[in-house]
C-alpha cells in the first residue's frame, strides 16, 4: 500500500496524508493492478516525457503549460490494470473511476475537475517502449452525473506522445484534444541535454480553445536545469 504525503502547497493541512495518491494493489508476470486514488495512465504518459511534471509547472490552474488539467492530480475510487510488456515492446492499460449515482463528491480529487461529480470516468492506453523510442496513445471518457462549472462537458478526448533519445540528447512532443470535454487542444514539446548529472531543459507549451477557461489561448516557454 502506498500513500504519498502532500507538500506544503498541495492542500489543507488536515489532509496532508490523504490528499494525494493512495492505493493498494499487486504486480505479477501478467501485469499490475491498483485500486485507490490514482495517477492514471492518462496522466503518466505526460509524466514520462515532461521533466517539469509534478513540479512548479505542472498542469494546474487551467493547465497553462501545454496540457489539460487532467494531468494535474488524481482520480478518486479508481481501479486500473496495466499489462506487462507484450510482444515488440507494446503494453496496454485500462482504468475506471466512479462515484455513487448523483453523489456530490468529485470524480477528481481537486482543482477545476472536482466539478465533475457522481458518475464515472474511463480510460484506455497503449505504450511502445523500445531502446531510445517511447510512444503512447490514450483515450479518456467522462460521464459525470453533475457538472458544476460552465464550459465543462461530459465527453471524450485523446492524446498522443513520443520521445526519442540519442547519446546525451532527447526530444519529446505531445498533443492532446479534449475540446469536447471543455479543456481545449493542447501541445507540448521539449528538448533535454544531459551534462553529467545535470539536465538542461528547453520546453514550449500552448493551450487553445478551452471552454472551461473562457476559450483563452496561452503560450508557455520554460528553460531551466535539474
MARBA-3410 file (N, C-alpha, C, O; in Angstrom, 1 decimal):
226
0.8,-1.2,0.0,0.0,0.0,0.0,0.9,1.2,0.0,2.0,1.2,0.6 ~ 0.4,2.3,-0.7,1.2,3.5,-0.8,0.3,4.7,-0.6,-0.8,4.7,-1.1 ~ 0.8,5.7,0.1,0.0,7.0,0.2,1.1,8.1,0.3,1.8,8.2,1.3 ~ 1.1,8.9,-0.8,2.1,9.9,-0.9,1.7,11.1,-0.1,0.6,11.7,-0.3 ~ 2.5,11.6,0.8,2.2,12.8,1.6,2.3,14.0,0.7,3.1,14.1,-0.2
1.4,14.9,0.9,1.4,16.2,0.1,2.4,17.2,0.7,2.7,17.2,1.8 ~ 2.8,18.0,-0.2,3.7,19.1,0.1,3.0,20.2,0.8,1.7,20.2,0.8 ~ 3.7,21.3,1.2,3.0,22.4,1.9,2.0,23.1,1.1,1.0,23.6,1.7 ~ 2.1,23.1,-0.2,1.2,23.9,-1.0,0.2,23.0,-1.7,-0.6,23.5,-2.6 ~ 0.1,21.7,-1.3,-0.8,20.8,-2.0,-2.2,20.8,-1.6,-3.1,20.3,-2.3
-2.5,21.3,-0.4,-3.9,21.3,0.1,-4.0,21.6,1.6,-3.0,21.9,2.2 ~ -5.2,21.5,2.1,-5.4,21.8,3.6,-4.5,20.9,4.4,-4.3,19.7,4.1 ~ -4.0,21.5,5.5,-3.1,20.7,6.4,-3.8,19.5,7.0,-3.1,18.5,7.2 ~ -5.1,19.5,7.1,-5.8,18.4,7.7,-5.8,17.2,6.8,-6.2,16.1,7.2 ~ -5.4,17.4,5.5,-5.5,16.3,4.5,-4.0,16.0,4.0,-3.9,15.5,2.9
-3.0,16.2,4.8,-1.7,16.1,4.3,-1.4,14.6,3.9,-0.6,14.4,3.0 ~ -2.0,13.6,4.6,-1.7,12.2,4.3,-2.6,11.8,3.1,-2.2,11.1,2.2 ~ -3.9,12.1,3.2,-4.9,11.5,2.3,-5.1,12.3,1.0,-5.9,11.9,0.2 ~ -4.5,13.5,0.9,-4.8,14.4,-0.2,-4.3,13.9,-1.5,-4.9,14.2,-2.6 ~ -3.2,13.1,-1.6,-2.6,12.7,-2.8,-2.8,11.3,-3.2,-3.8,10.7,-2.7
-2.0,10.7,-4.0,-2.2,9.3,-4.5,-2.1,8.3,-3.3,-1.1,8.3,-2.6 ~ -3.1,7.4,-3.2,-3.0,6.4,-2.3,-3.7,5.1,-2.8,-4.8,5.2,-3.4 ~ -3.1,4.0,-2.8,-3.6,2.8,-3.4,-3.1,1.5,-2.8,-2.1,1.5,-2.0 ~ -3.8,0.4,-3.1,-3.4,-0.9,-2.8,-3.4,-1.7,-4.1,-4.2,-1.4,-5.0 ~ -2.6,-2.7,-4.2,-2.6,-3.5,-5.5,-1.6,-4.6,-5.4,-1.0,-5.0,-4.4
-1.4,-5.2,-6.6,-0.4,-6.3,-6.7,0.2,-6.2,-8.1,-0.3,-5.7,-9.1 ~ 1.4,-6.9,-8.2,2.1,-7.0,-9.5,2.5,-8.4,-9.7,2.9,-9.1,-8.8 ~ 2.3,-8.9,-11.0,2.6,-10.3,-11.3,3.3,-10.3,-12.7,3.4,-9.3,-13.3 ~ 3.7,-11.5,-13.2,4.2,-11.5,-14.5,3.2,-11.1,-15.6,3.6,-10.8,-16.7 ~ 1.9,-11.1,-15.3,0.9,-10.8,-16.2,0.5,-9.3,-16.2,-0.2,-8.8,-17.1
1.1,-8.5,-15.3,0.8,-7.1,-15.2,0.6,-6.6,-13.8,1.0,-7.3,-12.8 ~ 0.0,-5.4,-13.7,-0.2,-4.7,-12.4,-1.6,-4.2,-12.3,-2.2,-3.7,-13.2 ~ -2.2,-4.4,-11.1,-3.5,-3.9,-10.8,-3.4,-3.0,-9.5,-2.7,-3.4,-8.6 ~ -4.1,-1.9,-9.6,-4.1,-1.0,-8.4,-5.6,-0.5,-8.2,-6.4,-0.4,-9.1 ~ -5.9,-0.2,-6.9,-7.2,0.3,-6.6,-7.0,1.4,-5.6,-6.3,1.3,-4.6
-7.6,2.6,-5.8,-7.5,3.7,-4.9,-7.6,5.0,-5.6,-8.3,5.2,-6.6 ~ -7.0,6.1,-5.0,-6.9,7.4,-5.7,-5.6,7.4,-6.5,-4.5,7.2,-6.0 ~ -5.7,7.5,-7.8,-4.6,7.2,-8.7,-4.2,8.3,-9.7,-5.0,9.1,-10.1 ~ -2.9,8.3,-9.9,-2.4,9.0,-11.2,-2.6,7.9,-12.3,-1.9,6.9,-12.4 ~ -3.6,8.2,-13.1,-4.0,7.2,-14.1,-2.9,7.2,-15.2,-2.2,8.1,-15.3
-2.9,6.1,-16.1,-2.0,6.1,-17.2,-2.2,7.4,-18.1,-1.2,7.8,-18.8 ~ -3.4,7.9,-18.2,-3.6,9.2,-19.0,-2.6,10.3,-18.5,-2.1,11.0,-19.3 ~ -2.5,10.4,-17.1,-1.5,11.4,-16.6,-0.1,11.0,-16.8,0.8,11.8,-17.1 ~ 0.2,9.7,-16.5,1.6,9.3,-16.5,2.3,9.3,-17.9,3.5,9.2,-18.0 ~ 1.4,9.3,-19.0,2.0,9.5,-20.3,2.8,10.8,-20.4,3.9,10.8,-20.9
2.2,11.9,-19.9,2.9,13.2,-19.9,4.1,13.2,-18.9,5.1,13.7,-19.1 ~ 3.9,12.5,-17.7,4.9,12.5,-16.7,6.2,11.8,-17.3,7.3,12.2,-17.0 ~ 6.0,10.9,-18.2,7.2,10.2,-18.8,8.0,11.1,-19.6,9.3,11.0,-19.6 ~ 7.4,12.1,-20.3,8.2,12.9,-21.2,8.5,14.3,-20.7,9.3,15.0,-21.2 ~ 7.8,14.8,-19.7,7.8,16.2,-19.2,8.6,16.2,-17.9,8.2,15.8,-16.9
9.9,16.8,-17.9,10.7,16.8,-16.7,10.1,17.8,-15.6,10.5,17.7,-14.5 ~ 9.2,18.7,-16.0,8.6,19.6,-15.0,7.3,19.1,-14.4,6.9,19.6,-13.4 ~ 6.8,18.0,-14.9,5.5,17.5,-14.3,5.7,17.1,-12.9,6.8,16.6,-12.5 ~ 4.7,17.4,-12.0,4.8,17.2,-10.6,5.8,18.2,-9.9,6.2,18.0,-8.8 ~ 6.2,19.2,-10.7,7.0,20.3,-10.1,6.2,21.6,-10.3,5.0,21.6,-10.5
6.9,22.7,-10.3,6.3,24.0,-10.3,5.3,24.3,-11.5,4.3,25.0,-11.4 ~ 5.7,23.7,-12.7,4.9,24.0,-13.9,3.9,22.9,-14.3,3.6,22.8,-15.4 ~ 3.5,22.1,-13.3,2.5,21.0,-13.7,1.2,21.6,-14.1,1.0,22.9,-13.9 ~ 0.3,20.8,-14.5,-0.9,21.3,-15.3,-2.0,21.8,-14.4,-3.2,21.4,-14.7 ~ -1.8,22.5,-13.4,-2.8,23.1,-12.6,-3.3,24.4,-13.1,-2.7,25.0,-14.1
-4.3,25.0,-12.4,-4.8,26.3,-12.7,-5.1,26.6,-14.2,-4.8,27.6,-14.8 ~ -5.8,25.6,-14.8,-6.2,25.8,-16.2,-5.3,25.0,-17.1,-5.5,25.1,-18.3 ~ -4.2,24.4,-16.6,-3.3,23.7,-17.5,-2.6,24.6,-18.5,-2.8,24.4,-19.7 ~ -1.9,25.6,-18.0,-1.3,26.6,-18.9,0.0,26.2,-19.5,0.6,27.1,-20.2 ~ 0.5,25.0,-19.3,1.8,24.7,-19.8,1.8,23.7,-21.0,2.9,23.2,-21.3
0.7,23.6,-21.7,0.7,22.7,-22.9,-0.1,21.4,-22.7,0.0,20.6,-23.6 ~ -0.8,21.3,-21.6,-1.6,20.1,-21.3,-2.8,20.5,-20.5,-2.8,21.5,-19.8 ~ -3.8,19.6,-20.5,-5.0,20.0,-19.7,-4.8,19.6,-18.2,-3.9,19.0,-17.8 ~ -5.8,20.1,-17.4,-5.8,19.8,-16.0,-6.0,18.4,-15.7,-5.9,18.0,-14.5 ~ -6.3,17.5,-16.7,-6.4,16.1,-16.5,-5.1,15.5,-16.1,-5.0,14.4,-15.6
-4.0,16.3,-16.2,-2.6,15.8,-15.9,-2.2,16.4,-14.6,-1.0,16.2,-14.2 ~ -3.1,17.0,-13.8,-2.6,17.7,-12.6,-2.6,16.8,-11.3,-1.7,16.8,-10.6 ~ -3.7,16.1,-11.1,-3.9,15.4,-9.8,-4.4,14.0,-10.0,-3.8,13.3,-10.8 ~ -5.4,13.6,-9.3,-5.8,12.2,-9.1,-7.3,11.9,-9.3,-8.1,12.7,-8.9 ~ -7.6,10.8,-9.9,-9.0,10.3,-10.0,-9.3,9.5,-8.7,-8.5,8.7,-8.3
-10.4,9.8,-8.1,-10.9,9.0,-6.9,-11.5,7.7,-7.3,-11.9,7.5,-8.4 ~ -11.5,6.8,-6.3,-12.2,5.5,-6.4,-11.9,4.8,-7.8,-12.9,4.6,-8.6 ~ -10.7,4.5,-8.1,-10.3,4.1,-9.4,-9.7,2.7,-9.3,-8.9,2.4,-8.4 ~ -10.0,1.9,-10.3,-9.4,0.6,-10.5,-8.6,0.6,-11.8,-9.2,1.1,-12.8 ~ -7.4,0.1,-11.8,-6.5,0.2,-13.0,-5.8,-1.1,-13.2,-5.4,-1.8,-12.3
-5.8,-1.5,-14.5,-5.0,-2.7,-14.8,-4.0,-2.4,-16.0,-4.5,-1.8,-17.0 ~ -2.8,-2.7,-15.8,-1.7,-2.4,-16.8,-1.1,-3.8,-17.1,-0.6,-4.5,-16.2 ~ -1.0,-4.1,-18.4,-0.4,-5.4,-18.8,1.1,-5.3,-18.6,1.7,-4.2,-18.5 ~ 1.8,-6.4,-18.5,3.2,-6.5,-18.7,3.5,-6.2,-20.1,2.7,-6.2,-21.0 ~ 4.8,-5.9,-20.4,5.2,-5.6,-21.8,4.9,-6.8,-22.7,5.3,-8.0,-22.4
4.1,-6.6,-23.7,3.8,-7.6,-24.7,4.8,-7.7,-25.8,5.9,-7.1,-25.6 ~ 4.5,-8.4,-26.8,5.5,-8.5,-27.9,5.8,-7.2,-28.5,5.0,-6.3,-28.6 ~ 7.1,-7.1,-29.0,7.5,-5.9,-29.7,7.5,-4.6,-28.9,7.4,-3.5,-29.4 ~ 7.6,-4.7,-27.5,7.7,-3.6,-26.7,6.4,-2.9,-26.4,6.4,-1.8,-25.9 ~ 5.2,-3.5,-26.7,3.9,-2.8,-26.5,3.3,-3.3,-25.2,3.4,-4.5,-24.8
2.7,-2.4,-24.5,1.9,-2.7,-23.3,0.6,-1.9,-23.4,0.4,-0.9,-24.2 ~ -0.4,-2.3,-22.6,-1.7,-1.7,-22.6,-2.2,-1.4,-21.2,-1.7,-2.1,-20.2 ~ -3.1,-0.5,-21.0,-3.7,-0.2,-19.7,-5.2,0.2,-19.9,-5.6,0.7,-20.9 ~ -6.0,-0.1,-18.8,-7.4,0.3,-18.8,-7.7,0.7,-17.4,-7.2,0.1,-16.4 ~ -8.6,1.7,-17.2,-8.9,2.1,-15.8,-10.3,2.6,-15.8,-10.9,3.1,-16.8
-10.9,2.6,-14.6,-12.3,3.1,-14.4,-12.4,3.8,-13.0,-12.0,3.2,-12.0 ~ -12.9,5.0,-13.0,-13.1,5.7,-11.8,-14.6,6.0,-11.6,-15.3,6.2,-12.6 ~ -15.1,5.9,-10.4,-16.6,6.0,-10.2,-16.9,6.6,-8.9,-16.2,6.6,-7.9 ~ -18.1,7.3,-8.8,-18.7,7.7,-7.6,-20.2,7.2,-7.6,-20.7,6.9,-8.7 ~ -20.8,7.2,-6.5,-22.2,6.8,-6.4,-23.1,7.7,-7.3,-22.8,8.9,-7.5
-24.2,7.2,-7.8,-25.1,7.9,-8.6,-25.5,9.2,-7.9,-26.0,9.2,-6.7 ~ -25.4,10.3,-8.6,-25.8,11.6,-8.1,-25.1,12.0,-6.8,-25.5,12.9,-6.0 ~ -23.9,11.4,-6.6,-23.0,11.8,-5.5,-22.6,13.3,-5.7,-22.3,13.7,-6.8 ~ -22.4,14.0,-4.6,-21.8,15.3,-4.7,-20.3,15.3,-4.7,-19.7,16.4,-4.7 ~ -19.7,14.1,-4.5,-18.2,14.0,-4.5,-17.7,14.0,-5.9,-18.2,13.4,-6.8
-16.5,14.7,-6.1,-15.9,14.8,-7.4,-15.2,13.5,-7.8,-14.7,12.7,-7.0 ~ -15.3,13.2,-9.1,-14.5,12.1,-9.7,-13.0,12.4,-9.5,-12.2,11.5,-9.4 ~ -12.7,13.7,-9.6,-11.3,14.1,-9.5,-11.1,14.7,-8.1,-12.0,15.2,-7.5 ~ -9.9,14.6,-7.5,-9.7,14.9,-6.1,-9.6,16.4,-5.8,-9.8,16.8,-4.7 ~ -9.2,17.3,-6.8,-9.1,18.7,-6.5,-9.1,19.5,-7.8,-9.1,18.9,-8.9
-9.0,20.8,-7.7,-8.9,21.7,-8.8,-10.3,21.8,-9.6,-11.3,21.4,-9.1 ~ -10.2,22.4,-10.8,-11.4,22.6,-11.6,-12.2,21.3,-11.8,-13.4,21.4,-11.8 ~ -11.5,20.2,-11.9,-12.2,19.0,-12.3,-13.0,18.3,-11.2,-13.6,17.3,-11.4 ~ -12.9,18.9,-9.9,-13.8,18.5,-8.9,-15.3,18.7,-9.3,-16.2,18.2,-8.7 ~ -15.5,19.6,-10.3,-16.8,19.9,-10.7,-17.5,18.8,-11.5,-18.7,18.9,-11.7
-16.7,17.8,-11.8,-17.3,16.5,-12.3,-17.7,15.7,-11.1,-16.8,15.1,-10.5 ~ -19.0,15.5,-10.7,-19.3,14.8,-9.6,-20.3,13.6,-9.9,-21.1,13.8,-10.8 ~ -20.2,12.5,-9.2,-21.0,11.4,-9.5,-20.6,10.8,-10.8,-19.8,11.3,-11.5 ~ -21.2,9.6,-11.1,-21.0,9.1,-12.5,-19.6,8.4,-12.5,-19.2,7.8,-11.6 ~ -19.0,8.5,-13.7,-17.7,7.7,-13.9,-16.8,8.4,-14.9,-17.2,9.2,-15.7
-15.6,7.9,-14.9,-14.6,8.2,-16.0,-13.8,7.0,-16.3,-13.6,6.1,-15.5 ~ -13.5,6.9,-17.6,-12.8,5.7,-18.1,-11.7,6.0,-19.0,-11.7,7.1,-19.6 ~ -10.7,5.2,-19.1,-9.6,5.4,-20.0,-8.9,4.1,-20.5,-9.0,3.1,-19.8 ~ -8.3,4.2,-21.6,-7.6,3.1,-22.2,-6.3,3.7,-22.9,-6.4,4.7,-23.5 ~ -5.2,2.9,-22.8,-4.0,3.4,-23.4,-3.1,2.3,-23.9,-3.2,1.2,-23.5
-2.2,2.7,-24.9,-1.2,1.8,-25.4,0.1,2.5,-25.3,0.3,3.7,-25.4 ~ 1.2,1.7,-25.0,2.6,2.2,-24.9,3.5,1.4,-25.7,3.3,0.2,-25.9 ~ 4.5,2.0,-26.3,5.5,1.3,-27.0,6.8,1.8,-26.5,7.1,3.0,-26.6 ~ 7.7,1.0,-26.0,9.0,1.3,-25.5,10.0,0.4,-26.0,9.9,-0.8,-25.8 ~ 10.9,0.9,-26.8,12.0,0.0,-27.4,13.2,0.9,-27.6,13.2,1.8,-28.4
14.3,0.6,-26.8,15.5,1.3,-26.9,15.3,2.8,-26.7,14.8,3.1,-25.6 ~ 15.7,3.7,-27.6,15.5,5.1,-27.4,14.2,5.7,-27.7,14.0,6.9,-27.6 ~ 13.2,4.8,-28.1,11.9,5.3,-28.5,10.8,5.0,-27.5,10.7,3.9,-26.9 ~ 10.0,6.1,-27.2,8.8,5.9,-26.4,7.6,6.5,-27.1,7.7,7.7,-27.6 ~ 6.5,5.8,-27.3,5.3,6.3,-27.9,4.1,5.9,-27.1,4.1,4.8,-26.4
3.1,6.8,-27.0,1.9,6.5,-26.2,0.7,7.1,-26.9,0.7,8.1,-27.5 ~ -0.4,6.4,-26.8,-1.7,6.8,-27.2,-2.7,6.5,-26.2,-2.8,5.4,-25.7 ~ -3.5,7.5,-25.8,-4.5,7.4,-24.7,-5.9,8.0,-25.1,-6.0,8.9,-25.9 ~ -6.9,7.3,-24.6,-8.3,7.8,-24.8,-8.9,8.0,-23.4,-8.7,7.2,-22.5 ~ -9.8,9.0,-23.2,-10.5,9.2,-22.0,-11.9,9.5,-22.2,-12.2,10.2,-23.2
-12.8,9.1,-21.4,-14.2,9.4,-21.5,-14.8,9.7,-20.1,-14.5,9.0,-19.1 ~ -15.5,10.8,-20.0,-16.0,11.3,-18.7,-17.6,11.3,-18.8,-18.1,11.9,-19.8 ~ -18.2,10.7,-17.9,-19.7,10.7,-17.9,-20.2,10.9,-16.4,-20.6,10.0,-15.7 ~ -20.0,12.2,-16.0,-20.4,12.6,-14.7,-21.9,12.8,-14.6,-22.6,13.1,-15.6 ~ -22.5,12.6,-13.4,-23.9,12.9,-13.1,-24.2,14.4,-13.0,-25.2,14.9,-13.4
-23.2,15.1,-12.5,-23.4,16.6,-12.3,-22.2,17.3,-12.7,-21.1,16.8,-12.4 ~ -22.3,18.5,-13.3,-21.1,19.3,-13.7,-21.4,20.7,-13.1,-22.3,21.4,-13.5 ~ -20.5,21.1,-12.3,-20.7,22.4,-11.5,-19.9,23.6,-12.1,-19.8,24.6,-11.4 ~ -19.4,23.5,-13.3,-18.7,24.6,-13.9,-19.1,24.8,-15.3,-19.1,23.9,-16.1 ~ -19.5,26.0,-15.7,-19.9,26.3,-17.1,-18.7,26.1,-18.0,-17.6,26.6,-17.7
-18.9,25.4,-19.1,-17.8,25.1,-20.0,-17.3,23.7,-20.0,-16.9,23.2,-21.0 ~ -17.3,23.0,-18.8,-17.0,21.6,-18.7,-18.2,20.8,-19.3,-19.3,21.2,-19.1 ~ -17.9,19.7,-19.9,-18.9,18.9,-20.5,-18.5,17.4,-20.4,-17.4,17.1,-20.4 ~ -19.5,16.5,-20.3,-19.3,15.1,-20.5,-18.8,14.9,-21.9,-19.3,15.5,-22.8 ~ -17.9,13.9,-22.1,-17.5,13.6,-23.4,-16.1,12.9,-23.4,-15.7,12.4,-22.4
-15.6,12.8,-24.6,-14.3,12.0,-24.8,-13.2,12.9,-25.3,-13.4,14.0,-25.8 ~ -12.0,12.4,-25.1,-10.8,13.0,-25.7,-9.7,12.0,-25.9,-9.8,10.9,-25.5 ~ -8.6,12.5,-26.5,-7.5,11.6,-26.7,-6.2,12.4,-26.7,-6.2,13.6,-26.8 ~ -5.0,11.7,-26.6,-3.7,12.3,-26.7,-2.7,11.3,-27.3,-2.9,10.1,-27.3 ~ -1.7,11.9,-27.8,-0.6,11.1,-28.4,0.7,11.8,-27.9,0.8,13.0,-27.9
1.7,11.0,-27.6,3.0,11.5,-27.1,4.2,10.6,-27.6,4.0,9.4,-27.9 ~ 5.3,11.2,-27.7,6.5,10.5,-28.2,7.8,11.1,-27.7,7.8,12.3,-27.4 ~ 8.8,10.3,-27.6,10.2,10.8,-27.2,11.2,10.0,-27.9,11.1,8.7,-28.0 ~ 12.3,10.6,-28.3,13.4,9.9,-28.9,14.7,10.4,-28.2,14.9,11.6,-28.1 ~ 15.5,9.5,-27.8,16.7,9.8,-27.1,17.9,9.3,-27.9,17.9,8.2,-28.4
19.0,10.1,-27.9,20.2,9.6,-28.5,21.4,10.3,-27.9,21.4,11.5,-27.7 ~ 22.4,9.5,-27.5,23.5,10.0,-26.7,23.1,10.8,-25.6,22.4,10.3,-24.7 ~ 23.4,12.1,-25.5,23.0,12.9,-24.4,21.8,13.8,-24.6,21.4,14.6,-23.7 ~ 21.2,13.6,-25.8,20.0,14.5,-26.1,18.7,13.7,-26.1,18.7,12.4,-26.3 ~ 17.6,14.3,-25.8,16.3,13.8,-26.1,15.4,14.8,-26.6,15.5,16.0,-26.2
14.4,14.4,-27.4,13.4,15.3,-27.9,12.0,14.6,-27.7,11.9,13.4,-27.9 ~ 11.0,15.4,-27.3,9.7,14.9,-27.0,8.6,15.8,-27.5,8.8,17.0,-27.6 ~ 7.5,15.2,-27.8,6.3,16.0,-28.3,5.0,15.4,-27.8,5.0,14.1,-27.6 ~ 4.0,16.2,-27.6,2.7,15.7,-27.0,1.6,16.6,-27.6,1.7,17.8,-27.8 ~ 0.5,15.9,-28.0,-0.7,16.6,-28.5,-1.9,16.0,-27.8,-2.0,14.8,-27.7
-2.8,16.9,-27.3,-4.0,16.4,-26.6,-5.2,17.2,-27.1,-5.2,18.4,-27.3 ~ -6.3,16.4,-27.5,-7.5,17.0,-27.9,-8.6,16.6,-26.9,-9.2,15.5,-27.0 ~ -8.9,17.5,-26.0,-10.0,17.3,-25.0,-11.0,18.5,-25.1,-11.6,18.9,-24.1 ~ -11.1,19.0,-26.3,-12.0,20.2,-26.5,-13.5,19.8,-26.2,-14.3,20.6,-25.8 ~ -13.8,18.5,-26.5,-15.2,18.0,-26.3,-15.6,18.1,-24.8,-16.7,18.3,-24.5
-14.6,17.9,-23.9,-14.8,17.9,-22.5,-14.8,19.4,-22.0,-15.2,19.7,-20.9 ~ -14.3,20.3,-22.8,-14.2,21.7,-22.4,-12.8,22.1,-22.0,-12.6,23.2,-21.5 ~ -11.8,21.3,-22.3,-10.4,21.6,-21.8,-9.4,21.8,-23.0,-8.2,21.9,-22.8 ~ -9.9,22.0,-24.2,-9.2,22.6,-25.3,-8.3,21.6,-26.0,-8.4,20.4,-25.8 ~ -7.5,22.1,-26.9,-6.5,21.4,-27.7,-5.1,21.9,-27.3,-4.9,23.1,-27.3
-4.2,21.0,-26.9,-3.0,21.4,-26.2,-1.8,20.7,-26.8,-1.9,19.5,-27.2 ~ -0.7,21.4,-26.9,0.5,20.9,-27.5,1.7,21.2,-26.6,1.8,22.3,-26.0 ~ 2.6,20.3,-26.5,3.8,20.5,-25.6,5.0,19.8,-26.3,4.9,18.7,-26.8 ~ 6.2,20.5,-26.3,7.4,19.9,-26.9,8.6,20.3,-25.9,8.5,21.3,-25.2 ~ 9.6,19.5,-25.9,10.8,19.8,-25.1,12.0,19.2,-25.7,12.0,18.2,-26.5
13.2,19.7,-25.4,14.5,19.1,-25.7,15.3,19.2,-24.4,15.3,20.1,-23.7 ~ 16.0,18.0,-24.1,16.8,17.9,-22.9,18.2,17.5,-23.3,18.4,16.6,-24.1 ~ 19.2,18.2,-22.7,20.6,17.8,-22.9,21.2,17.4,-21.5,21.1,18.2,-20.5 ~ 21.7,16.2,-21.4,22.4,15.7,-20.2,23.8,16.2,-20.2,24.6,15.9,-21.1 ~ 24.2,16.9,-19.1,25.5,17.4,-18.9,26.0,16.8,-17.6,25.8,17.4,-16.5
26.6,15.6,-17.6,26.9,15.0,-16.4,25.7,14.5,-15.6,24.8,13.9,-16.2 ~ 25.5,14.9,-14.4,24.3,14.6,-13.6,23.2,15.7,-13.7,22.2,15.7,-13.0 ~ 23.5,16.7,-14.6,22.5,17.8,-14.8,21.8,17.7,-16.1,22.3,17.3,-17.1 ~ 20.5,18.0,-16.0,19.7,18.0,-17.3,19.3,19.5,-17.6,18.7,20.2,-16.8 ~ 19.7,19.9,-18.8,19.4,21.3,-19.3,18.1,21.1,-20.1,18.1,20.3,-21.1
17.1,21.9,-19.8,15.8,21.7,-20.4,15.2,23.0,-21.1,15.3,24.1,-20.5 ~ 14.8,22.8,-22.3,14.1,23.9,-23.0,12.7,23.3,-23.4,12.6,22.2,-24.0 ~ 11.6,24.0,-23.1,10.3,23.5,-23.4,9.3,24.6,-23.8,9.5,25.8,-23.5 ~ 8.3,24.2,-24.6,7.3,25.1,-25.1,5.9,24.4,-25.0,5.8,23.2,-25.4 ~ 4.9,25.1,-24.5,3.6,24.6,-24.5,2.5,25.6,-24.9,2.7,26.8,-24.7
1.5,25.1,-25.5,0.4,26.0,-25.9,-1.0,25.3,-25.6,-1.1,24.1,-25.7 ~ -1.9,26.1,-25.1,-3.3,25.7,-24.8,-4.3,26.5,-25.6,-4.2,27.8,-25.6 ~ -5.2,25.9,-26.3,-6.1,26.6,-27.2,-7.6,26.1,-27.0,-7.9,24.9,-26.8 ~ -8.5,27.1,-26.9,-9.9,26.9,-27.1,-10.5,26.0,-26.0,-11.3,25.1,-26.3 ~ -10.1,26.3,-24.7,-10.7,25.5,-23.6,-11.9,26.3,-23.1,-11.8,27.4,-22.5
-13.1,25.8,-23.3,-14.3,26.5,-22.9,-14.4,26.7,-21.4,-15.0,27.7,-21.0 ~ -13.8,25.8,-20.6,-13.9,25.9,-19.2,-13.1,27.1,-18.7,-13.3,27.5,-17.5 ~ -12.2,27.6,-19.5,-11.3,28.7,-19.1,-11.6,29.9,-20.1,-10.7,30.7,-20.3 ~ -12.8,30.0,-20.6,-13.2,31.2,-21.4,-12.6,31.2,-22.8,-12.5,32.3,-23.4 ~ -12.2,30.1,-23.3,-11.6,30.0,-24.7,-10.4,30.8,-24.9,-10.1,31.3,-26.0
-9.7,31.1,-23.8,-8.4,31.9,-23.9,-7.3,31.0,-24.5,-7.3,29.8,-24.4 ~ -6.3,31.7,-25.1,-5.2,31.0,-25.7,-4.0,31.3,-24.8,-3.8,32.5,-24.4 ~ -3.1,30.3,-24.6,-1.9,30.5,-23.7,-0.7,29.9,-24.4,-0.8,28.9,-25.1 ~ 0.4,30.6,-24.2,1.7,30.1,-24.7,2.7,30.1,-23.5,2.7,31.1,-22.7 ~ 3.5,29.1,-23.4,4.4,29.0,-22.2,5.7,28.5,-22.7,5.9,27.4,-23.3
6.8,29.3,-22.4,8.1,28.9,-22.6,8.8,28.7,-21.3,8.6,29.4,-20.3 ~ 9.7,27.7,-21.2,10.4,27.5,-20.0,11.9,27.0,-20.3,12.1,26.2,-21.3 ~ 12.8,27.4,-19.6,14.2,27.0,-19.7,14.7,26.8,-18.3,14.5,27.7,-17.4 ~ 15.5,25.8,-18.1,16.0,25.5,-16.7,16.9,24.3,-16.6,17.2,23.7,-17.7 ~ 17.2,24.0,-15.4,18.2,22.9,-15.2,17.7,22.1,-14.0,17.2,22.7,-13.0
17.9,20.8,-14.0,17.6,19.9,-12.9,18.9,19.0,-12.6,18.9,18.2,-11.7
END
